[in-house]
Amino acid sequence: MENPNTFICASEDAPAGAFAFVGIPLDRTGSYHRGSVEAPRALREASYNLEEYCQVADASLFDLKFADFGDLDCPETTPLDELVDGLDGRLERLFAGGQRPIGIGGEHTVSLPMVRMLARKHPGLCVVHFDAHADLRPSYEGEKYSHAAVMHHVSQLVGLKNLFQFGIRSGTREEWALMRGQGTLRDCSPEAMAKVIDAIGQRPVFLSIDLDVLDPSEFPGTGTPEAGGISFKVLDQLVRMLKAVKIVGCDLVELCPPLDPSGIS
């Protein structure tokens, strides 16, 4: 039965090791268009337009045991620092059963509390980051916690050597110097992804996909679009390669439904 409050085929609970969705509708620091607060609802609604069967994987969602834990409350009245600093504890309690989180943002800032939670559970955590923007500023417009600074804070937790970035095409001079100097940036090619997979080995991985990595001609529903992005076909190919690593959590962020009334995004 269709339930627009949950992802298609999801149950209310799942065993340890299974995936579980959680919506994190935080939308405070958008530097261009706002509206990602609506993304968790819109993504769940759109899921009912999907076939449950995937011919590429020859698998059905009905064959999988996964859950949808609903949305975390992110009140606009709560100070941003207080809200972000409290989210990892709330996530830890929600996933106390050992499920692997799939976070639905919201702005990209939501990746930080997810990485905080997972880094405590999984020593040696690596982060694979798809994005149009480097997000390596220490702060943005006076905000310590910002979608433009999230990977700076993430890298302080896991180390720059464990950050692997794909699709970046926008950043400050300092961010580009940092990415080049530390070797975090990779080409969006199967060959580059294969090298990353070899470098990661058996270590745990958090996958963060800022959907503005896609070209805005193909994906207009995002708050800070950048020309020259990759296609969905390329993103799909690279993400599928990551079945070779140990994914312990992931997120999809920066979908901005009001910017795409067609629903294509």
C-alpha positions in Angstrom: 0.0 0.0 0.0 1.3 3.5 -0.9 2.4 5.5 2.1 4.0 8.8 1.1 5.5 9.2 4.6 7.9 6.3 3.9 10.1 5.2 1.1 8.5 2.6 -1.2 8.8 -1.0 0.2 10.3 0.2 3.5 9.3 -1.2 6.8 9.3 0.4 10.3 12.2 -1.6 11.5 15.1 -3.6 10.1 17.8 -5.9 11.5 21.3 -4.9 12.4 23.4 -4.2 9.3 20.3 -3.4 7.1 19.9 0.1 5.7 17.4 2.6 7.1 16.3 6.0 5.8 16.2 9.0 8.0 15.1 12.5 6.9 17.1 15.4 8.2 15.2 18.5 6.9 17.8 21.1 7.9 17.8 24.1 5.6 19.5 27.1 7.3 22.7 28.1 5.4 21.7 27.8 1.8 23.9 30.4 0.0 21.7 30.8 -3.0 18.2 29.2 -3.1 16.5 27.7 -0.1 14.0 24.8 -0.1 15.9 21.6 0.7 13.7 21.3 3.8 11.1 19.8 1.5 13.5 17.1 0.1 12.7 14.2 2.4 9.0 14.4 1.7 9.5 14.9 -2.0 11.9 12.0 -2.3 9.6 9.6 -0.6 6.7 10.7 -2.7 8.7 10.3 -5.9 9.8 6.8 -4.8 6.2 5.6 -5.6 6.8 6.3 -9.3 9.7 3.8 -9.3 9.4 0.1 -10.3 10.4 -2.0 -7.3 12.5 -4.2 -9.7 15.9 -3.1 -11.0 16.9 -4.9 -14.2 20.6 -3.9 -13.9 21.0 -5.5 -10.5 18.3 -8.1 -11.2 16.9 -7.4 -7.7 13.7 -6.2 -6.2 13.1 -3.9 -3.2 10.6 -6.6 -2.0 13.7 -8.9 -1.6 15.4 -6.5 0.8 14.8 -5.8 4.4 15.2 -2.0 5.0 13.5 0.6 7.1 12.4 4.2 7.0 12.7 5.8 10.4 10.9 9.1 9.4 12.3 12.6 9.9 14.3 14.2 12.7 12.8 17.4 14.0 15.0 20.4 13.0 13.2 23.5 14.4 14.1 26.8 12.9 14.0 28.3 16.4 16.8 26.2 17.7 20.3 27.9 17.4 22.2 26.3 14.5 25.2 25.3 16.6 23.0 23.7 19.2 21.0 21.8 16.6 24.0 20.4 14.7 25.9 19.5 17.8 22.9 17.5 19.1 22.1 15.6 15.9 24.7 12.9 16.2 23.5 11.9 19.6 19.9 11.7 18.3 21.1 9.7 15.3 23.0 7.3 17.5 19.9 6.6 19.6 17.8 6.1 16.5 20.3 3.6 15.0 21.0 1.8 18.3 19.9 -1.4 16.6 22.9 -1.4 14.3 21.2 -0.4 11.1 23.2 1.5 8.5 21.8 5.1 7.9 20.7 6.6 4.6 20.3 10.3 5.4 18.0 12.4 3.3 18.9 16.1 3.5 18.3 18.9 3.8 21.4 20.9 3.2 24.9 19.3 3.2 25.6 20.3 6.8 23.7 17.2 7.8 26.7 15.0 6.8 28.7 16.3 9.8 26.6 14.7 12.5 26.3 11.5 10.5 30.1 11.3 10.2 30.5 12.1 13.9 28.2 9.2 14.8 29.8 6.7 12.4 33.4 7.7 13.1 32.8 6.7 16.8 31.5 3.3 15.7 33.9 2.6 12.9 37.6 3.5 13.4 39.4 4.3 10.1 36.3 5.7 8.5 36.8 7.0 4.9 34.5 9.5 3.2 33.7 9.4 -0.6 32.2 12.8 -1.5 30.4 13.7 -4.7 29.7 17.4 -5.1 30.0 20.5 -7.3 31.6 22.4 -4.4 34.7 21.7 -2.4 33.0 22.6 1.0 36.4 22.9 2.6 36.1 26.4 4.1 36.5 26.7 7.8 33.3 28.8 7.9 31.1 30.7 5.5 29.5 34.2 6.1 30.3 33.9 9.8 28.7 30.5 10.3 30.9 27.8 11.6 28.4 25.2 10.5 27.5 25.7 6.9 26.8 23.7 3.8 29.9 25.4 2.4 32.1 24.3 5.2 30.9 20.7 5.9 33.9 18.8 4.5 36.3 21.0 6.4 34.7 19.7 9.6 34.4 16.1 8.3 38.1 16.1 7.3 39.0 17.1 10.8 37.3 14.0 12.0 38.6 11.5 9.5 41.7 13.1 8.1 42.3 14.6 4.6 44.0 11.4 3.5 40.7 9.6 4.0 38.6 12.1 2.0 38.0 11.2 -1.6 36.3 13.9 -3.7 34.6 13.6 -7.1 33.0 16.2 -9.3 34.3 19.4 -7.7 34.2 22.3 -10.0 33.7 25.3 -7.7 35.8 26.5 -4.7 38.1 29.3 -3.4 41.7 29.6 -4.3 42.6 28.2 -0.9 40.3 25.2 -1.3 41.8 24.3 -4.7 45.3 24.6 -3.2 44.3 22.3 -0.4 42.7 19.7 -2.7 45.7 19.7 -5.0 48.2 19.7 -2.2 46.5 16.9 -0.2 45.4 14.9 -3.3 41.7 14.7 -2.2 40.2 15.4 -5.7 39.7 12.6 -8.2 38.5 12.4 -11.8 35.0 11.2 -12.4 36.1 8.1 -14.2 35.9 4.4 -13.6 39.7 4.3 -13.5 40.0 6.9 -10.8 37.2 5.2 -8.8 39.0 1.9 -9.0 42.1 3.4 -7.6 40.1 4.9 -4.7 38.5 1.5 -4.0 42.0 -0.1 -3.9 43.2 2.6 -1.5 40.2 2.2 0.8 40.5 -1.6 0.9 38.5 -3.1 3.8 38.1 0.2 5.7 34.5 1.5 6.4 33.1 4.1 4.1 30.6 6.9 4.4 29.2 8.0 1.0 28.0 11.6 0.7 26.2 12.6 -2.5 25.5 16.3 -2.9 23.1 16.2 -5.9 24.5 19.4 -7.4 27.4 17.2 -8.6 25.0 16.5 -11.5 24.8 19.0 -14.4 21.9 21.5 -13.8 20.7 20.8 -17.4 19.9 17.3 -16.1 19.2 18.1 -12.5 17.7 21.6 -12.1 16.3 21.0 -8.6 19.2 22.1 -6.4 19.9 25.3 -4.6 23.4 26.1 -5.8 23.8 24.8 -9.4 27.1 24.8 -11.2 27.5 24.3 -14.9 29.7 21.5 -16.2 28.5 18.7 -14.0 28.5 15.0 -14.6 25.5 13.1 -16.0 23.3 10.7 -14.0 24.7 7.9 -16.1 28.2 8.6 -14.9 27.2 9.1 -11.3 25.3 5.8 -11.4 28.3 4.0 -12.9 30.7 5.3 -10.2 28.3 4.6 -7.3 27.7 1.1 -8.5 31.4 0.4 -8.3 31.3 1.2 -4.6 29.6 -2.2 -3.9 33.2 -3.4 -3.6 33.7 -1.4 -0.4 32.2 -1.6 3.1 29.5 1.1 3.1 28.5 1.9 6.7 26.3 4.9 5.9 25.4 7.4 3.2 23.4 10.5 2.4 21.7 12.4 -0.4 21.6 16.1 0.1 20.7 19.4 -1.5 17.6 18.4 -3.5 15.5 21.6 -3.7 12.0 20.5 -4.9 10.6 24.1 -5.3 13.2 24.8 -8.1 11.9 21.9 -10.2 8.1 21.7 -10.3 8.4 19.1 -13.0 9.6 16.6 -10.4 12.3 15.4 -12.8 15.1 16.0 -10.2 
